[in-house]
Amino acid sequence: MTCTITLLEKVYGTDHSQGIKAAYTLLRSEVSGLNVKVKDVSLDNSGRLVVVLEGEDKEAAKNFLAEKHGCIRGFNELEEGKTYRGRVVSPLSYGYGFYVDVGVVYPKPKDALVPLYKLRKQLVNERRIPLRTIVNSYCFIDNLPLKVRVVKVETGLGKIEAELSGEELARLNEWVKSRLDHVVVCGATRQEVRRAIIQSGHLRDIVSLERLGLMEHAIICKYGTDAPGIIAEIGEQLKNATLKAFIPKKVRDLLSYSAAIGK
């Protein structure tokens, strides 16, 4: 017998066959300690991974993958106060915050809103910083995996309100304190990103390649190497991906400005 789960990981912006191949490799590695086989990986109409598992530990593997990658669910399955893994959706489409796909697909698709007032409270000391500035400074780009805490579920209105999870805030704080530029890449496999770095001759300028999702990564630059320069060098080889520079100094300046105008 088998069981099937649809994860929130997506294949997009590249050759789908390469993305599915990368998914097979990643998922097999993640469940290697269990008595289970990744029997099949395909895509649904939204590009999400549909994974078929087989073996004695298939239910344990299903639960593990759901927790690690996020999965589709019903609106009534959401719980206030619980943290969910999701994906940023068109963060600059609205001025009052941005939405995160937390997997709600029935009775109809519904994303969670992370409102601007929450972002200001969590990221810029409650100052009246424009959404665009916050989104650009913290690299909240389309499809970026993000863990959010659901704070309100309005069943009658079909609305979901969320905030950044403690884990996400800790990650962002760590990136800022590291003083190392990062290049956030969405829409390429790990192999494609690594190949682009090597072919550009910048492997020596990179500390590491951090996996954020199946097709989302953070290139961590060495001290003194600027992210915009790396983007200029590898962007041509990653034409179907979105690349964005996370610059700690830019965020620190934003926080200093926030503190200053609050005096």
Secondary structure, 3 states (H helix, E strand, C coil): CEEEEEEEEECCCCCHHHHHHHHHHHHHHHCCCCCCEEEEEEECCCCEEEEEEECCCHHHHHHHHHHHHCECEEHHHCCCCCEEEEEEECCCCCCCEEEEECCEEECCCCCEEEEHHHHHHHHCCCCCCCHHHHHHHHCCCCCCEEEEEEEEEECCCCEEEEEECHHHHHHHHHHHHHCCCEEEEECCCHHHHHHHHHHCCCHHHEEEEEECCCCEEEEEECCCCCHHHHHHHHHHHHCCCEEEEECHHHHHHHHHHHHHHCC
